[in-house]
């Protein structure tokens, strides 16, 4: 359960960074 929680946060962090990158490009 703990590993899944960490993995979920990791994916959210990557997704957030991806969104920020896209915003800075436009």
Secondary structure by P-SEA (a helix, b strand, c coil): caaaaaaaaaaaaaaaaaaaaaaaac
